[in-house]
Amino acid sequence: MRIHTPQPETQPHGANGDKPREPRIRFFAPSELRDYQTDNGLVLCGNAHLMRGEVFVIGGEPGVGKSRAATQLAIAGATGRDWLGLKVHRQFRTMIVQTENGRYRLQQEFAAVNCEGLEDWIRVSEPPPYGLTLSHPEFIADIGAALADFRPDCVILDPWNAATKDSKQGDYSEAFDALRKLLPTGADKPALGIVAHTRKPQPNEKRTGGTGIMHLLAGSYLLTSVPRSIFIMVRGNEDETDDSVVWLNPKNSNGEHAARSAWHRTLEGFTPAADFDWNDFEKPPAERKTVTLEHLAEVLDGGKLELKEAAHRLATLVTINGTSAYRALAADGKFSAHIGREGRFIWFIP
């Protein structure tokens, strides 16, 4: 049985004196805290990683796949499928308030997924014509009506910098306050997700895990102190054409941290990267191995070569594993325009 704090005979009233309001602060005795039981459905995903009424962050550098991860969370909530390795505990509705992608880009994204069964569970905004004006009465009225109609379990703001003027602490504090005022309270209070940028990498900076990685989030310390759960997505390889990403969970105040994991980023979402080279990922960026066109030309300098032999030579030359070598030589890989093919043989095209 859930224990509630005894309420005074007269409930707090609003400015008109006739409408009860939610208390701005409540206190509990030790036994009440000991015997507290969470409401059914409070935990949405993971080991209390996503909970109704709590804030979480998805961070990463531009273009790494943060928005796609937010979309995949919404799809996971609708379908019950795992989200980047985290179990979804119940079906939930997600509303994404985003300010970057127009309907053309959104059409491309959702054309790549099976929308059957998603209609009643996901809502995505187009960029507001006047920006994310959190304090404007008309914006408050419009988004309030949408929230009341859809009643989301999770609301995601993408990106966070659309809600702040700059990275000063006061602006961040005002943005959090404005968001709290917009969202429903009490039993209807949703989880609030924030998509945020990480700062530009420093030379030879390792981004391989640990709690310190959450401090890569750009801006005020409030962005790491307010959320109960933080996820950071980093590129698996310095090569911008590589589709691998690493998913990190440096903070989870309500449960255990999720182990880091590697994924391939696709139009349909994310698939586990079972072939990921963790040894190479652990190295400082300057020491990581990347296949170049010059490497390819050197390996295939003698003309036609069997794919198996070419992959072996490439792996030896660049000191990468065989899987990475085959990926560099793939028909749909980054060097496809420079590789001729005939059966099991390949050759270099300048």
C-alpha positions, 0 to 999 in steps of 0.5 A: 500500500502506498503511504501518503503524507497526512494532509492538513484539513484545509488544502492549499488554495490558488489565487482565487481561494477556491481551487485546490492546488498541489503543495509546493513542498511535502515532507515524509516521516522515515517509516513513510519513506521506507514503506513507499511503493512506486505506482504501477507504470512509473518506470518506463524503460531500463533499470529506472533509467526513464521514469515518469516525472524525472528528467533524462538527457541524450547527449552527443556531438552534432550528427552522431544520431541523438535525434534518431535515438529519441525517435527510436525511444518513441517507437520502442515505447509504442511497440515494447521493443528494447531501446538501445539495449534497455528493456521497455516495461510497458507501452507508453506515449511519446511527444517529441518537441523538435525545432530542427527537422522540417516535414520533408526530413521527418518524412524521410525518417518515418518512411524508413520505419514501419508505422503500423501500430505507432499512430496512437503512441507518437507525436512529433512537432515541426519546427515552431515558426517563431522558435521555442518561445516557452514563455509566450502565452500563445505558445503555452496555450498551444502546447498545453492543448496538445499535451492535454489532448495526447497525454504523453508519458514521455516528452522529449525536447530536441535540441536543448539549446533551442530553449536557452539563449546561451549557456549561462546558469541563469538561462538554463535555470529559467529554461528548466522552470519554464518546461516544468510549468508547461508540463502536467503535474501530479499523476500525469507528469511525464518523463522529460527527455532533453537532447543536448550537444556535447562540446567539441572534442579536444586533441587526443581526448578519450571518450570511452566511458566513466562518469566523467564523460557526462561533463562533456555536455555543453553548457551549465552544470545544471544539465548534469545535476538536474537529470536523474539519468544521462546517456552519451552517444559518441562515434565509434570511429573517427572516420565520419563515414563509419556508421558505428556509435557507442552508447554510454550511461555515465549517470543513473541516480535511480538504479544501476548504470547500463553497460556501454554498448556499440551499435550500427546507425541505420535509417531504420534505427540501431542494430548491435555492432557485434563486430565492434573493435573495442581495442581500437576504440580505447585508444586516443583518437590520434592512435586510432586506425582509419583506412584511407584511399592510399591504403586501398591503392597500395593493397590493390596495386597489383591488379585483381585480387581475391576479396579474402586476400585483399581483406587480409592484406588491408588488415595487416597494412593498417593493423585493424581486425578482419571485420573492419577490413571487409567493411572497408571493402564492402560493395556499399562501403565508403570506397565503393566508387574506387573498387571494381568487382567481378565474382570474388575478385576486386581491383582498384579504380583511381 
